[in-house]
Amino acid sequence: MFVYPQWNRLTDIACMSIYAGNWVPLVKGKGSWRSMRPQPGRKRQVPEIRTGGDVIDRLGWMPIAGPHQYLAPLFGDMWVNKVP
């Protein structure tokens, strides 16, 4: 959630298979539009997002926390496959 459209066109879905005997730690949280604000040293994005109003006006999204998301580290890229 709250990923610039230029970063992800939402054309593919991937699945990570965790094989028996392995485990992967996860970080659970909700996305925040504030992560899209300009950061020192980060490449400027278009459209530029500075306020919740910008999220509505420029992206057409609601600036509220979305559903829970899970961030998983990628230990082995062979574990990830495209979902047909």
C-alpha positions in Angstrom: 0.0 0.0 0.0 1.1 3.6 -0.6 3.5 2.7 -3.4 4.0 5.1 -6.2 2.3 3.8 -9.4 5.6 4.2 -11.2 7.2 1.6 -8.8 4.6 -1.1 -9.3 2.1 -1.4 -12.2 0.3 -4.2 -10.4 0.6 -6.5 -13.4 2.0 -9.5 -11.5 1.4 -11.4 -8.3 4.2 -13.4 -6.7 4.1 -16.2 -4.1 7.0 -17.1 -1.8 7.1 -20.8 -0.9 8.7 -21.6 2.5 9.8 -25.1 2.5 9.5 -27.5 5.4 12.1 -26.9 8.1 12.6 -23.2 7.2 11.0 -20.1 8.7 11.0 -16.4 7.8 10.5 -13.6 10.3 7.8 -11.0 9.3 7.2 -7.4 10.2 3.5 -6.6 10.5 2.1 -3.1 10.1 -0.2 -0.7 8.2 1.0 1.5 5.3 1.2 5.2 5.7 1.0 7.9 3.1 3.8 9.7 5.0 6.3 7.2 3.6 5.7 8.9 0.2 6.8 12.3 1.4 10.1 13.7 0.0 13.2 12.4 1.9 16.7 13.9 1.9 18.8 12.0 -0.5 15.9 10.2 -2.1 15.0 10.7 -5.8 12.1 13.2 -6.3 8.9 11.5 -7.3 6.2 12.8 -9.6 3.6 13.6 -8.4 5.1 15.0 -5.3 3.2 14.1 -2.1 3.5 16.3 0.9 0.1 16.3 2.6 -2.9 14.0 2.9 -4.7 16.3 0.5 -2.0 15.6 -2.1 -2.7 11.9 -1.8 -6.4 12.5 -2.6 -5.9 15.1 -5.3 -2.9 13.7 -7.1 -3.3 10.0 -6.7 -7.0 9.6 -6.0 -6.3 7.5 -2.8 -7.6 7.9 0.7 -4.8 9.0 3.1 -5.8 6.5 5.8 -4.0 3.4 7.1 -4.9 0.4 5.0 -5.1 -3.3 5.9 -2.3 -5.0 7.7 0.7 -5.6 5.5 3.6 -8.1 6.1 7.2 -7.4 5.1 9.3 -10.5 4.6 13.0 -10.5 4.0 14.1 -12.3 0.9 16.5 -15.1 1.9 16.4 -17.0 -1.3 15.0 -15.6 -4.6 14.4 -19.2 -5.8 11.6 -19.3 -3.2 9.6 -16.7 -5.1 7.5 -17.6 -8.1 5.1 -15.7 -10.3 1.4 -16.7 -9.8 0.0 -17.6 -13.2 
